[in-house]
């Protein structure tokens, strides 16, 4: 009887100490730690996208460019490094609430817009595509930003649909004005993001 108890106890302990199958980590190619670097996986996915399949203006001022995002400034501005070195990019077609500087208060929902932008693209590879104008009056690169294919990889649309920014067509960069306006309208109707929290109008 005692021997049977020891045997059963040993089996139970073995199962308790074992890693559940649902938590078993797939091995990487290196085979060292078994931990997958999801950032590297996503970067590889983005770098393999055919940039000509991504939305751009009908007469873009530049060819699509792969960019490493170094720093997200706010919901519509970032710094990144590409073939031309570091560029300050003003995201086309949206306007995010302003962060406060020098003791000034931030606009309502500015912190949330910044946080969302960082989640989506900070330290990641993205594709930039362009419209009819490549620079604004401040020398910033004007570009559409893509962190994946399709609607849910189009940075501007994700920010608009989540209520983190408003649609903002300007100058010769309005190719997606109607699409962005529709995304904004859906967010406003659903009172998501700043539309509900801040009463944007």
mmCIF file of the C-alpha atoms, coordinates in Angstrom:
data_MODEL
# 
_entry.id   MODEL 
# 
loop_
_atom_site.group_PDB 
_atom_site.id 
_atom_site.type_symbol 
_atom_site.label_atom_id 
_atom_site.label_alt_id 
_atom_site.label_comp_id 
_atom_site.label_asym_id 
_atom_site.label_entity_id 
_atom_site.label_seq_id 
_atom_site.pdbx_PDB_ins_code 
_atom_site.Cartn_x 
_atom_site.Cartn_y 
_atom_site.Cartn_z 
_atom_site.occupancy 
_atom_site.B_iso_or_equiv 
_atom_site.pdbx_formal_charge 
_atom_site.auth_seq_id 
_atom_site.auth_comp_id 
_atom_site.auth_asym_id 
_atom_site.auth_atom_id 
_atom_site.pdbx_PDB_model_num 
ATOM 1   C CA . UNK A 1 1   ? 0.000   0.000  0.000   1.00 0.00 ? 1   UNK A CA 1 
ATOM 2   C CA . UNK A 1 2   ? 2.815   2.398  0.947   1.00 0.00 ? 2   UNK A CA 1 
ATOM 3   C CA . UNK A 1 3   ? 4.660   1.619  -2.283  1.00 0.00 ? 3   UNK A CA 1 
ATOM 4   C CA . UNK A 1 4   ? 1.541   2.293  -4.340  1.00 0.00 ? 4   UNK A CA 1 
ATOM 5   C CA . UNK A 1 5   ? 1.116   5.701  -2.614  1.00 0.00 ? 5   UNK A CA 1 
ATOM 6   C CA . UNK A 1 6   ? 4.733   6.653  -3.354  1.00 0.00 ? 6   UNK A CA 1 
ATOM 7   C CA . UNK A 1 7   ? 4.310   5.644  -6.996  1.00 0.00 ? 7   UNK A CA 1 
ATOM 8   C CA . UNK A 1 8   ? 1.122   7.661  -7.419  1.00 0.00 ? 8   UNK A CA 1 
ATOM 9   C CA . UNK A 1 9   ? 2.621   10.645 -5.583  1.00 0.00 ? 9   UNK A CA 1 
ATOM 10  C CA . UNK A 1 10  ? 5.638   10.554 -7.859  1.00 0.00 ? 10  UNK A CA 1 
ATOM 11  C CA . UNK A 1 11  ? 3.444   10.587 -10.967 1.00 0.00 ? 11  UNK A CA 1 
ATOM 12  C CA . UNK A 1 12  ? 1.424   13.507 -9.650  1.00 0.00 ? 12  UNK A CA 1 
ATOM 13  C CA . UNK A 1 13  ? 4.540   15.508 -8.858  1.00 0.00 ? 13  UNK A CA 1 
ATOM 14  C CA . UNK A 1 14  ? 5.919   14.815 -12.300 1.00 0.00 ? 14  UNK A CA 1 
ATOM 15  C CA . UNK A 1 15  ? 2.774   16.243 -13.935 1.00 0.00 ? 15  UNK A CA 1 
ATOM 16  C CA . UNK A 1 16  ? 2.749   19.271 -11.662 1.00 0.00 ? 16  UNK A CA 1 
ATOM 17  C CA . UNK A 1 17  ? 6.342   20.173 -12.466 1.00 0.00 ? 17  UNK A CA 1 
ATOM 18  C CA . UNK A 1 18  ? 5.947   19.629 -16.189 1.00 0.00 ? 18  UNK A CA 1 
ATOM 19  C CA . UNK A 1 19  ? 5.331   22.629 -18.423 1.00 0.00 ? 19  UNK A CA 1 
ATOM 20  C CA . UNK A 1 20  ? 1.769   22.487 -19.807 1.00 0.00 ? 20  UNK A CA 1 
ATOM 21  C CA . UNK A 1 21  ? 1.645   21.848 -23.538 1.00 0.00 ? 21  UNK A CA 1 
ATOM 22  C CA . UNK A 1 22  ? -0.221  25.117 -24.056 1.00 0.00 ? 22  UNK A CA 1 
ATOM 23  C CA . UNK A 1 23  ? 2.770   27.003 -22.671 1.00 0.00 ? 23  UNK A CA 1 
ATOM 24  C CA . UNK A 1 24  ? 5.470   25.145 -24.556 1.00 0.00 ? 24  UNK A CA 1 
ATOM 25  C CA . UNK A 1 25  ? 7.450   27.658 -26.590 1.00 0.00 ? 25  UNK A CA 1 
ATOM 26  C CA . UNK A 1 26  ? 8.300   26.833 -30.180 1.00 0.00 ? 26  UNK A CA 1 
ATOM 27  C CA . UNK A 1 27  ? 12.007  26.728 -30.836 1.00 0.00 ? 27  UNK A CA 1 
ATOM 28  C CA . UNK A 1 28  ? 13.708  29.393 -32.872 1.00 0.00 ? 28  UNK A CA 1 
ATOM 29  C CA . UNK A 1 29  ? 16.088  28.613 -35.710 1.00 0.00 ? 29  UNK A CA 1 
ATOM 30  C CA . UNK A 1 30  ? 19.006  29.320 -33.376 1.00 0.00 ? 30  UNK A CA 1 
ATOM 31  C CA . UNK A 1 31  ? 17.708  26.641 -31.011 1.00 0.00 ? 31  UNK A CA 1 
ATOM 32  C CA . UNK A 1 32  ? 19.243  28.337 -27.979 1.00 0.00 ? 32  UNK A CA 1 
ATOM 33  C CA . UNK A 1 33  ? 16.512  29.645 -25.667 1.00 0.00 ? 33  UNK A CA 1 
ATOM 34  C CA . UNK A 1 34  ? 13.322  28.670 -27.487 1.00 0.00 ? 34  UNK A CA 1 
ATOM 35  C CA . UNK A 1 35  ? 12.080  32.269 -27.216 1.00 0.00 ? 35  UNK A CA 1 
ATOM 36  C CA . UNK A 1 36  ? 10.768  33.877 -30.396 1.00 0.00 ? 36  UNK A CA 1 
ATOM 37  C CA . UNK A 1 37  ? 11.591  37.541 -30.948 1.00 0.00 ? 37  UNK A CA 1 
ATOM 38  C CA . UNK A 1 38  ? 8.197   38.754 -32.172 1.00 0.00 ? 38  UNK A CA 1 
ATOM 39  C CA . UNK A 1 39  ? 9.673   42.125 -33.139 1.00 0.00 ? 39  UNK A CA 1 
ATOM 40  C CA . UNK A 1 40  ? 12.076  40.380 -35.509 1.00 0.00 ? 40  UNK A CA 1 
ATOM 41  C CA . UNK A 1 41  ? 9.242   38.267 -36.913 1.00 0.00 ? 41  UNK A CA 1 
ATOM 42  C CA . UNK A 1 42  ? 7.152   41.367 -37.572 1.00 0.00 ? 42  UNK A CA 1 
ATOM 43  C CA . UNK A 1 43  ? 10.096  43.214 -39.113 1.00 0.00 ? 43  UNK A CA 1 
ATOM 44  C CA . UNK A 1 44  ? 10.695  40.325 -41.491 1.00 0.00 ? 44  UNK A CA 1 
ATOM 45  C CA . UNK A 1 45  ? 7.007   40.289 -42.412 1.00 0.00 ? 45  UNK A CA 1 
ATOM 46  C CA . UNK A 1 46  ? 7.035   44.021 -43.151 1.00 0.00 ? 46  UNK A CA 1 
ATOM 47  C CA . UNK A 1 47  ? 10.284  43.925 -45.113 1.00 0.00 ? 47  UNK A CA 1 
ATOM 48  C CA . UNK A 1 48  ? 8.800   41.198 -47.354 1.00 0.00 ? 48  UNK A CA 1 
ATOM 49  C CA . UNK A 1 49  ? 5.755   43.288 -48.316 1.00 0.00 ? 49  UNK A CA 1 
ATOM 50  C CA . UNK A 1 50  ? 5.684   44.436 -51.920 1.00 0.00 ? 50  UNK A CA 1 
ATOM 51  C CA . UNK A 1 51  ? 5.592   48.214 -51.376 1.00 0.00 ? 51  UNK A CA 1 
ATOM 52  C CA . UNK A 1 52  ? 3.807   48.755 -54.677 1.00 0.00 ? 52  UNK A CA 1 
ATOM 53  C CA . UNK A 1 53  ? 0.822   46.915 -53.167 1.00 0.00 ? 53  UNK A CA 1 
ATOM 54  C CA . UNK A 1 54  ? 0.473   49.562 -50.443 1.00 0.00 ? 54  UNK A CA 1 
ATOM 55  C CA . UNK A 1 55  ? -1.834  52.592 -50.726 1.00 0.00 ? 55  UNK A CA 1 
ATOM 56  C CA . UNK A 1 56  ? -0.162  55.728 -52.108 1.00 0.00 ? 56  UNK A CA 1 
ATOM 57  C CA . UNK A 1 57  ? -1.120  58.813 -54.050 1.00 0.00 ? 57  UNK A CA 1 
ATOM 58  C CA . UNK A 1 58  ? -1.658  58.469 -57.819 1.00 0.00 ? 58  UNK A CA 1 
ATOM 59  C CA . UNK A 1 59  ? 1.407   60.627 -58.565 1.00 0.00 ? 59  UNK A CA 1 
ATOM 60  C CA . UNK A 1 60  ? 3.711   60.095 -55.597 1.00 0.00 ? 60  UNK A CA 1 
ATOM 61  C CA . UNK A 1 61  ? 6.662   62.439 -55.182 1.00 0.00 ? 61  UNK A CA 1 
ATOM 62  C CA . UNK A 1 62  ? 8.919   59.566 -54.030 1.00 0.00 ? 62  UNK A CA 1 
ATOM 63  C CA . UNK A 1 63  ? 9.229   55.811 -54.287 1.00 0.00 ? 63  UNK A CA 1 
ATOM 64  C CA . UNK A 1 64  ? 8.098   53.800 -51.223 1.00 0.00 ? 64  UNK A CA 1 
ATOM 65  C CA . UNK A 1 65  ? 10.747  53.586 -48.530 1.00 0.00 ? 65  UNK A CA 1 
ATOM 66  C CA . UNK A 1 66  ? 11.404  51.153 -45.692 1.00 0.00 ? 66  UNK A CA 1 
ATOM 67  C CA . UNK A 1 67  ? 12.017  53.013 -42.438 1.00 0.00 ? 67  UNK A CA 1 
ATOM 68  C CA . UNK A 1 68  ? 13.029  52.028 -38.920 1.00 0.00 ? 68  UNK A CA 1 
ATOM 69  C CA . UNK A 1 69  ? 11.008  54.104 -36.454 1.00 0.00 ? 69  UNK A CA 1 
ATOM 70  C CA . UNK A 1 70  ? 13.415  55.484 -33.858 1.00 0.00 ? 70  UNK A CA 1 
ATOM 71  C CA . UNK A 1 71  ? 11.113  57.727 -31.864 1.00 0.00 ? 71  UNK A CA 1 
ATOM 72  C CA . UNK A 1 72  ? 7.396   58.508 -31.879 1.00 0.00 ? 72  UNK A CA 1 
ATOM 73  C CA . UNK A 1 73  ? 6.946   62.191 -30.999 1.00 0.00 ? 73  UNK A CA 1 
ATOM 74  C CA . UNK A 1 74  ? 3.141   62.189 -30.820 1.00 0.00 ? 74  UNK A CA 1 
ATOM 75  C CA . UNK A 1 75  ? 0.169   60.680 -32.599 1.00 0.00 ? 75  UNK A CA 1 
ATOM 76  C CA . UNK A 1 76  ? 1.110   62.083 -36.005 1.00 0.00 ? 76  UNK A CA 1 
ATOM 77  C CA . UNK A 1 77  ? 4.880   62.694 -35.954 1.00 0.00 ? 77  UNK A CA 1 
ATOM 78  C CA . UNK A 1 78  ? 7.889   60.391 -35.766 1.00 0.00 ? 78  UNK A CA 1 
ATOM 79  C CA . UNK A 1 79  ? 11.614  60.119 -36.392 1.00 0.00 ? 79  UNK A CA 1 
ATOM 80  C CA . UNK A 1 80  ? 12.999  57.208 -38.355 1.00 0.00 ? 80  UNK A CA 1 
ATOM 81  C CA . UNK A 1 81  ? 16.010  56.023 -40.306 1.00 0.00 ? 81  UNK A CA 1 
ATOM 82  C CA . UNK A 1 82  ? 15.834  54.909 -43.933 1.00 0.00 ? 82  UNK A CA 1 
ATOM 83  C CA . UNK A 1 83  ? 17.942  55.042 -47.072 1.00 0.00 ? 83  UNK A CA 1 
ATOM 84  C CA . UNK A 1 84  ? 18.378  58.809 -46.725 1.00 0.00 ? 84  UNK A CA 1 
ATOM 85  C CA . UNK A 1 85  ? 19.429  58.724 -43.074 1.00 0.00 ? 85  UNK A CA 1 
ATOM 86  C CA . UNK A 1 86  ? 17.195  60.035 -40.311 1.00 0.00 ? 86  UNK A CA 1 
ATOM 87  C CA . UNK A 1 87  ? 14.003  61.812 -41.293 1.00 0.00 ? 87  UNK A CA 1 
ATOM 88  C CA . UNK A 1 88  ? 11.313  63.570 -39.308 1.00 0.00 ? 88  UNK A CA 1 
ATOM 89  C CA . UNK A 1 89  ? 8.010   62.321 -40.668 1.00 0.00 ? 89  UNK A CA 1 
ATOM 90  C CA . UNK A 1 90  ? 4.669   64.120 -40.465 1.00 0.00 ? 90  UNK A CA 1 
ATOM 91  C CA . UNK A 1 91  ? 1.996   61.501 -41.017 1.00 0.00 ? 91  UNK A CA 1 
ATOM 92  C CA . UNK A 1 92  ? -0.297  62.492 -43.893 1.00 0.00 ? 92  UNK A CA 1 
ATOM 93  C CA . UNK A 1 93  ? -4.021  62.911 -43.456 1.00 0.00 ? 93  UNK A CA 1 
ATOM 94  C CA . UNK A 1 94  ? -4.474  62.927 -39.683 1.00 0.00 ? 94  UNK A CA 1 
ATOM 95  C CA . UNK A 1 95  ? -4.116  65.398 -36.860 1.00 0.00 ? 95  UNK A CA 1 
ATOM 96  C CA . UNK A 1 96  ? -3.588  64.019 -33.358 1.00 0.00 ? 96  UNK A CA 1 
ATOM 97  C CA . UNK A 1 97  ? -4.145  66.077 -30.196 1.00 0.00 ? 97  UNK A CA 1 
ATOM 98  C CA . UNK A 1 98  ? -1.125  68.144 -29.184 1.00 0.00 ? 98  UNK A CA 1 
ATOM 99  C CA . UNK A 1 99  ? 1.135   67.249 -26.268 1.00 0.00 ? 99  UNK A CA 1 
ATOM 100 C CA . UNK A 1 100 ? 1.927   70.055 -23.861 1.00 0.00 ? 100 UNK A CA 1 
ATOM 101 C CA . UNK A 1 101 ? 5.468   71.434 -23.788 1.00 0.00 ? 101 UNK A CA 1 
ATOM 102 C CA . UNK A 1 102 ? 7.206   73.905 -21.506 1.00 0.00 ? 102 UNK A CA 1 
ATOM 103 C CA . UNK A 1 103 ? 4.622   73.563 -18.765 1.00 0.00 ? 103 UNK A CA 1 
ATOM 104 C CA . UNK A 1 104 ? 1.613   73.859 -21.091 1.00 0.00 ? 104 UNK A CA 1 
ATOM 105 C CA . UNK A 1 105 ? -1.185  71.339 -20.644 1.00 0.00 ? 105 UNK A CA 1 
ATOM 106 C CA . UNK A 1 106 ? -1.651  68.640 -23.261 1.00 0.00 ? 106 UNK A CA 1 
ATOM 107 C CA . UNK A 1 107 ? -4.808  68.508 -25.340 1.00 0.00 ? 107 UNK A CA 1 
ATOM 108 C CA . UNK A 1 108 ? -7.411  65.982 -24.257 1.00 0.00 ? 108 UNK A CA 1 
ATOM 109 C CA . UNK A 1 109 ? -6.465  62.482 -25.450 1.00 0.00 ? 109 UNK A CA 1 
ATOM 110 C CA . UNK A 1 110 ? -2.933  63.473 -26.499 1.00 0.00 ? 110 UNK A CA 1 
ATOM 111 C CA . UNK A 1 111 ? -1.305  60.987 -24.114 1.00 0.00 ? 111 UNK A CA 1 
ATOM 112 C CA . UNK A 1 112 ? -3.546  58.181 -25.322 1.00 0.00 ? 112 UNK A CA 1 
ATOM 113 C CA . UNK A 1 113 ? -2.778  58.999 -28.968 1.00 0.00 ? 113 UNK A CA 1 
ATOM 114 C CA . UNK A 1 114 ? 0.950   58.939 -28.238 1.00 0.00 ? 114 UNK A CA 1 
ATOM 115 C CA . UNK A 1 115 ? 0.665   55.628 -26.386 1.00 0.00 ? 115 UNK A CA 1 
ATOM 116 C CA . UNK A 1 116 ? -1.294  54.038 -29.236 1.00 0.00 ? 116 UNK A CA 1 
ATOM 117 C CA . UNK A 1 117 ? 1.175   55.269 -31.859 1.00 0.00 ? 117 UNK A CA 1 
ATOM 118 C CA . UNK A 1 118 ? 4.053   53.822 -29.849 1.00 0.00 ? 118 UNK A CA 1 
ATOM 119 C CA . UNK A 1 119 ? 2.300   50.464 -29.538 1.00 0.00 ? 119 UNK A CA 1 
ATOM 120 C CA . UNK A 1 120 ? 1.740   50.328 -33.288 1.00 0.00 ? 120 UNK A CA 1 
ATOM 121 C CA . UNK A 1 121 ? 5.067   51.512 -34.704 1.00 0.00 ? 121 UNK A CA 1 
ATOM 122 C CA . UNK A 1 122 ? 7.747   52.466 -32.168 1.00 0.00 ? 122 UNK A CA 1 
ATOM 123 C CA . UNK A 1 123 ? 11.082  50.699 -32.862 1.00 0.00 ? 123 UNK A CA 1 
ATOM 124 C CA . UNK A 1 124 ? 9.515   48.861 -35.794 1.00 0.00 ? 124 UNK A CA 1 
ATOM 125 C CA . UNK A 1 125 ? 10.092  48.688 -39.505 1.00 0.00 ? 125 UNK A CA 1 
ATOM 126 C CA . UNK A 1 126 ? 7.395   50.462 -41.505 1.00 0.00 ? 126 UNK A CA 1 
ATOM 127 C CA . UNK A 1 127 ? 6.877   51.326 -45.141 1.00 0.00 ? 127 UNK A CA 1 
ATOM 128 C CA . UNK A 1 128 ? 6.399   54.945 -46.100 1.00 0.00 ? 128 UNK A CA 1 
ATOM 129 C CA . UNK A 1 129 ? 4.389   55.743 -49.208 1.00 0.00 ? 129 UNK A CA 1 
ATOM 130 C CA . UNK A 1 130 ? 3.845   59.189 -50.627 1.00 0.00 ? 130 UNK A CA 1 
ATOM 131 C CA . UNK A 1 131 ? 1.412   61.558 -52.277 1.00 0.00 ? 131 UNK A CA 1 
ATOM 132 C CA . UNK A 1 132 ? 1.920   64.612 -54.463 1.00 0.00 ? 132 UNK A CA 1 
ATOM 133 C CA . UNK A 1 133 ? 3.955   66.583 -51.910 1.00 0.00 ? 133 UNK A CA 1 
ATOM 134 C CA . UNK A 1 134 ? 6.947   65.246 -49.977 1.00 0.00 ? 134 UNK A CA 1 
ATOM 135 C CA . UNK A 1 135 ? 7.769   68.036 -47.518 1.00 0.00 ? 135 UNK A CA 1 
ATOM 136 C CA . UNK A 1 136 ? 5.847   70.541 -45.449 1.00 0.00 ? 136 UNK A CA 1 
ATOM 137 C CA . UNK A 1 137 ? 6.897   74.080 -44.547 1.00 0.00 ? 137 UNK A CA 1 
ATOM 138 C CA . UNK A 1 138 ? 8.894   72.787 -41.577 1.00 0.00 ? 138 UNK A CA 1 
ATOM 139 C CA . UNK A 1 139 ? 11.040  70.464 -43.681 1.00 0.00 ? 139 UNK A CA 1 
ATOM 140 C CA . UNK A 1 140 ? 9.296   67.340 -42.412 1.00 0.00 ? 140 UNK A CA 1 
ATOM 141 C CA . UNK A 1 141 ? 8.777   64.378 -44.717 1.00 0.00 ? 141 UNK A CA 1 
ATOM 142 C CA . UNK A 1 142 ? 5.087   63.901 -45.547 1.00 0.00 ? 142 UNK A CA 1 
ATOM 143 C CA . UNK A 1 143 ? 4.193   60.233 -45.788 1.00 0.00 ? 143 UNK A CA 1 
ATOM 144 C CA . UNK A 1 144 ? 1.599   57.537 -45.320 1.00 0.00 ? 144 UNK A CA 1 
ATOM 145 C CA . UNK A 1 145 ? 2.759   54.925 -42.794 1.00 0.00 ? 145 UNK A CA 1 
ATOM 146 C CA . UNK A 1 146 ? 2.190   51.168 -43.100 1.00 0.00 ? 146 UNK A CA 1 
ATOM 147 C CA . UNK A 1 147 ? 3.120   48.632 -40.416 1.00 0.00 ? 147 UNK A CA 1 
ATOM 148 C CA . UNK A 1 148 ? 1.399   45.776 -42.253 1.00 0.00 ? 148 UNK A CA 1 
ATOM 149 C CA . UNK A 1 149 ? -0.759  45.160 -45.289 1.00 0.00 ? 149 UNK A CA 1 
ATOM 150 C CA . UNK A 1 150 ? -4.414  46.061 -45.581 1.00 0.00 ? 150 UNK A CA 1 
ATOM 151 C CA . UNK A 1 151 ? -6.648  48.407 -43.653 1.00 0.00 ? 151 UNK A CA 1 
ATOM 152 C CA . UNK A 1 152 ? -5.429  47.235 -40.247 1.00 0.00 ? 152 UNK A CA 1 
ATOM 153 C CA . UNK A 1 153 ? -1.818  47.881 -41.209 1.00 0.00 ? 153 UNK A CA 1 
ATOM 154 C CA . UNK A 1 154 ? -2.474  51.412 -42.480 1.00 0.00 ? 154 UNK A CA 1 
ATOM 155 C CA . UNK A 1 155 ? -1.419  53.579 -39.536 1.00 0.00 ? 155 UNK A CA 1 
ATOM 156 C CA . UNK A 1 156 ? -3.646  56.542 -40.373 1.00 0.00 ? 156 UNK A CA 1 
ATOM 157 C CA . UNK A 1 157 ? -6.765  54.421 -40.627 1.00 0.00 ? 157 UNK A CA 1 
ATOM 158 C CA . UNK A 1 158 ? -6.101  52.610 -37.350 1.00 0.00 ? 158 UNK A CA 1 
ATOM 159 C CA . UNK A 1 159 ? -5.587  55.913 -35.540 1.00 0.00 ? 159 UNK A CA 1 
ATOM 160 C CA . UNK A 1 160 ? -8.767  57.395 -37.031 1.00 0.00 ? 160 UNK A CA 1 
ATOM 161 C CA . UNK A 1 161 ? -10.924 54.343 -36.414 1.00 0.00 ? 161 UNK A CA 1 
ATOM 162 C CA . UNK A 1 162 ? -9.828  54.222 -32.768 1.00 0.00 ? 162 UNK A CA 1 
ATOM 163 C CA . UNK A 1 163 ? -10.571 57.904 -32.178 1.00 0.00 ? 163 UNK A CA 1 
ATOM 164 C CA . UNK A 1 164 ? -6.919  58.772 -31.557 1.00 0.00 ? 164 UNK A CA 1 
ATOM 165 C CA . UNK A 1 165 ? -6.817  61.451 -34.272 1.00 0.00 ? 165 UNK A CA 1 
ATOM 166 C CA . UNK A 1 166 ? -9.025  63.483 -36.585 1.00 0.00 ? 166 UNK A CA 1 
ATOM 167 C CA . UNK A 1 167 ? -8.918  63.481 -40.368 1.00 0.00 ? 167 UNK A CA 1 
ATOM 168 C CA . UNK A 1 168 ? -6.790  66.352 -41.676 1.00 0.00 ? 168 UNK A CA 1 
ATOM 169 C CA . UNK A 1 169 ? -6.358  66.673 -45.447 1.00 0.00 ? 169 UNK A CA 1 
ATOM 170 C CA . UNK A 1 170 ? -3.874  69.338 -46.476 1.00 0.00 ? 170 UNK A CA 1 
ATOM 171 C CA . UNK A 1 171 ? -2.105  70.685 -49.533 1.00 0.00 ? 171 UNK A CA 1 
ATOM 172 C CA . UNK A 1 172 ? -1.358  68.143 -52.258 1.00 0.00 ? 172 UNK A CA 1 
ATOM 173 C CA . UNK A 1 173 ? -1.739  65.107 -49.988 1.00 0.00 ? 173 UNK A CA 1 
ATOM 174 C CA . UNK A 1 174 ? -5.461  64.390 -50.081 1.00 0.00 ? 174 UNK A CA 1 
ATOM 175 C CA . UNK A 1 175 ? -5.703  61.177 -52.107 1.00 0.00 ? 175 UNK A CA 1 
ATOM 176 C CA . UNK A 1 176 ? -7.391  59.328 -49.229 1.00 0.00 ? 176 UNK A CA 1 
ATOM 177 C CA . UNK A 1 177 ? -9.496  62.239 -47.992 1.00 0.00 ? 177 UNK A CA 1 
ATOM 178 C CA . UNK A 1 178 ? -12.800 60.400 -48.512 1.00 0.00 ? 178 UNK A CA 1 
ATOM 179 C CA . UNK A 1 179 ? -11.535 57.168 -46.894 1.00 0.00 ? 179 UNK A CA 1 
ATOM 180 C CA . UNK A 1 180 ? -10.140 59.003 -43.890 1.00 0.00 ? 180 UNK A CA 1 
ATOM 181 C CA . UNK A 1 181 ? -13.326 61.054 -43.513 1.00 0.00 ? 181 UNK A CA 1 
ATOM 182 C CA . UNK A 1 182 ? -15.354 57.829 -43.439 1.00 0.00 ? 182 UNK A CA 1 
ATOM 183 C CA . UNK A 1 183 ? -13.052 56.328 -40.787 1.00 0.00 ? 183 UNK A CA 1 
ATOM 184 C CA . UNK A 1 184 ? -13.400 59.486 -38.708 1.00 0.00 ? 184 UNK A CA 1 
ATOM 185 C CA . UNK A 1 185 ? -17.186 59.474 -39.122 1.00 0.00 ? 185 UNK A CA 1 
ATOM 186 C CA . UNK A 1 186 ? -17.434 55.902 -37.847 1.00 0.00 ? 186 UNK A CA 1 
ATOM 187 C CA . UNK A 1 187 ? -15.345 56.732 -34.775 1.00 0.00 ? 187 UNK A CA 1 
ATOM 188 C CA . UNK A 1 188 ? -17.405 59.842 -34.089 1.00 0.00 ? 188 UNK A CA 1 
ATOM 189 C CA . UNK A 1 189 ? -20.696 57.950 -34.418 1.00 0.00 ? 189 UNK A CA 1 
ATOM 190 C CA . UNK A 1 190 ? -19.443 55.257 -32.034 1.00 0.00 ? 190 UNK A CA 1 
ATOM 191 C CA . UNK A 1 191 ? -18.040 57.905 -29.637 1.00 0.00 ? 191 UNK A CA 1 
ATOM 192 C CA . UNK A 1 192 ? -14.744 56.039 -29.345 1.00 0.00 ? 192 UNK A CA 1 
ATOM 193 C CA . UNK A 1 193 ? -11.470 57.554 -28.200 1.00 0.00 ? 193 UNK A CA 1 
ATOM 194 C CA . UNK A 1 194 ? -11.388 61.316 -28.055 1.00 0.00 ? 194 UNK A CA 1 
ATOM 195 C CA . UNK A 1 195 ? -14.879 61.588 -29.523 1.00 0.00 ? 195 UNK A CA 1 
ATOM 196 C CA . UNK A 1 196 ? -16.335 60.096 -26.370 1.00 0.00 ? 196 UNK A CA 1 
ATOM 197 C CA . UNK A 1 197 ? -13.736 60.995 -23.749 1.00 0.00 ? 197 UNK A CA 1 
ATOM 198 C CA . UNK A 1 198 ? -13.194 64.585 -24.840 1.00 0.00 ? 198 UNK A CA 1 
ATOM 199 C CA . UNK A 1 199 ? -16.381 65.500 -26.684 1.00 0.00 ? 199 UNK A CA 1 
ATOM 200 C CA . UNK A 1 200 ? -14.528 66.363 -29.901 1.00 0.00 ? 200 UNK A CA 1 
ATOM 201 C CA . UNK A 1 201 ? -16.587 68.164 -32.488 1.00 0.00 ? 201 UNK A CA 1 
# 
